[in-house]
């Protein structure tokens, strides 16, 4: 007897590793609810040879939600094999989304285990060790990710792909209003250069609100947001269109900057 959750996860894993696409999941193993989508996603984590590095939040702005036709944010797993250092060169091979995203990244000092009552923002922030800067490079295993729907996109690991973990913020960031903090992004290629500005409020109103959201989303799923894991909270800048040969710099002002390069 087949296991629809495992069958779906196997299809996603093969597509992710080979750089191929899925037109759609077969009806017999297609998740219909957010819970079923997360069950498929959880089996992707089990494929990693290392402990889970962290979490991402997709669709943290109304524009992002409309773009992929979902009703709200989605949580996804960032596998350790997909985490790269500041300045890393990443391949664009097979990447259909072809965007880079400038993000605030929180590293956890304490576990936030599942519980019946929601975590408050104060409780979540008290469990944070440090703030880092990051560049997420999402992608989907669906040829047409816009039409896939919420449950299938969650199963598709909320479009997680590659991630650049930049420097730890040394400035006293806890005293800052991250919602009003500006981010300046630059894409510099062989034949073009453009700039784009954003703000922390583009992430569910505040990156700390986004972090609280995922702590409670995971709690509701019976999953612990664990000490040592990081959460990249969503893009502060409208996603940056990238091609092979581009270099991306996300400048967070007094908090520092993070860079990535893209190759064929």
N, C-alpha and C positions, 0 to 999 in steps of 0.2 A: 504494500500500500504506500503510495507516494505521500510526501509531506509538502504541502503547497508552500509553506514558509521557507523551507530549505530549498525547494526547487527554484523559487524566485531569487533567493540569495545567491544560489549557484550561478544563475544567469547573469546577475549583476557583477559578480566577482570575475567571471570569465571575460565579460565585456570590458571591465575596468582594466584588467591586466593586459588584455590584448589590444586595447585602444579601439575596439569596434563598438558598434551601436546596436541598440534594440529598437525596432519599430514599435513594439508594444510587448508587454508580458502576456503569455497565454492566459486566456480567461480562467483556467483551472487554478492558476497560482497568482492571480492578480489581487493585491491587497485592496480592500474596499474602504477601510477606515484608517484613521491615524494610528490606532493601536496596532493594527495588522502591519502597517508600514514600518513602525518602529520594531516590531518583532523580526521582520526581514532584515532590517538594518543591523540589529544586534548580532546576527550571525556573521556579518561582515567583520565585526571586531574579532570574532573568534578565529578568523583566518590569519590575523597578524601574528608574527612571531614574537612581538614585543608587547609590553603593557600599553594600554591606550594612552596616547599622548595628550589628547584634549578633545574639545568640543567646538563646533561652530554654530552660529545662528544665521540661517538664511532668511531672506525676505523680512528685514527689520524696518523697511520703509513701505509706505503705501504704494509708491511707484514700483518697488521691487515685487510686492505682492501682486499687483496688477499685471506685471510683466510675465510672471510665471503662473498666473491664475490660481492663487491660493488665498485663503481667508485670513491668514495670520502667519507669524514666524514658524520656522521649522528648525529642529535641532538635528545636528549631524555629528558623526564621529570623525576625528582627525587621527589617522593611524600614524604611528611613530615613523614608519618607513616613508611617509609623505611630508615630513617636516624637514626644512632646509634652513641653513644659517643665513644671516644677513649678507646680502650681496650675491647670493647663489644664482647660478645660471640654470634655468628651467627650460625643458623642451616644450615646444608648442605642438609637437606631433600629435595629431588626433584630437586636439582640444577644439571643440566646436563653439563653446561659449566665448573663448578668446577675450577674456577681461581679467583685470587685476583690481583688487579692492584693498583700500587702506583702512586698517582696523586697530582699535584699542583691544589689548589682550590682557586678561587678568589671570594670574597664577594663584592657585588655591593653597592655603596653608593648612586648612582643616577640612575634614570630611563634612559634607552636608548630606546626611543619610535621608532616606524616605521617611516621611511622617505625615500625620493626618492634617495638621494645620499648615497653611502656607508660610514660607519663610518671608520675613520682612527684609526690606532693603538694608536696614542696619545690621541685621543678623548675617546677611550674605556678605556685606562688605567687611564685617569683622572677621570673616573666614578667609579673606584674601591676603596673600603674602605680598605680592608685587604687581606692578603694572608694567607691561611690555608693549612694544609696537610690532605690528605685523602686516604682511601683505598676503591676502588669500587669493588663490587662483582656482576658482571653482570650475566644474565641468559636470556634464550629465552623461549618463550612459544611454539616454534616449535620443534618437535622431531628432525628434520633435518634442523637446522638453516643455514647451509652452502648453502643449495639449495633454501632457501626461496626467495632470491632476495631483491634488495634495497627497493622497495616500501613496501613490506610486513615487512621487518625488521624495517623500520621507524614506521610503524603501531604497531609493537611489542615493541614500546617505546624504540627503538634503544638498545634493550637488557638490559634496566635498571632493577635492582632488589633490592639489598641492598647496603647501603652506610655508611661508617664510617667516620664521620667528626672529624678529629683530632684537634690538637692545633692551635691557631693563632700564626703566625710567629712574634716573637718579634724583630728579627734582622732587620736591614735596608735593606730589600730585594729589594726595588726599585733601589738601586744602583748596584745590581748584574746582571750579564748576566745569566739569567735563562736557556738559551739554552745550556750553557756549564756546568751547575750545575749537579753534579753526585748524584745518588740515589743508596743506597745499601739496598737490600732486603734480608731478611732471612726467610726461612720457617723451623720451628722446630717442628717435630712430635714425636710421641712415638717410631717410628721405623726408622726415617730418618731425615736428616737435609741437607739443601742445601742453597746456596747463589747465588744471581744474581745481577749484576750491570746494571744501566741504566743512562740516561742523558736526560736533558730537551729537547734537540734537537729531541728526538724521538717523540715529540708531535707537528706535523706539522712544525718542524723546531724550534719552540719556544712556550712555553705555552701561551705567550702573543699574538702570531699569532693565536693560536687556539681560544682564548677568542674573538679576533676580528672577526674571522670567524663566531662564533655562534651569535654574536651581529648582524651581517649582514644577516645571515641565518634567524634569527627570524624576523628581520626587513622586509625581503622580504615576510614573511608569514603574516605580519600585527600584529606581536606579540611583546610586550614590554619586554625587559630584565629589570626586575624591581629592584629597590632599596631593599636591604634586601635578595634578592635571591643570591645563590652561583652558580658558574659554576665549575664543576670538568672537567679538560681539556684533560684527556686521559692519558693512562699509559706511564710512563717514562721507565719502565722496561718490558721486555718481560713477558707477563702474567704468574703469579706464579701458578702452578698446586697445588691444595689443596685437602685434604681429611679430614674427621672428625678426630679430635684430633690434628690437626695442629694449630700452632700459627704463625702469620705473623707479622713481624716488617719491616717497611719501614723507613730507616734512611736517612734523608735529610741533614746530616752533621750539620753545624752551624745553619740551619733553624729549626732543631728539628726532631722528629720522631713520628710515629703513629703506633698503633698496633691493631690487631684483633685476636680473637680465633674462632675456628670452631668446632661445635659439631654435633653429629648425629641428 
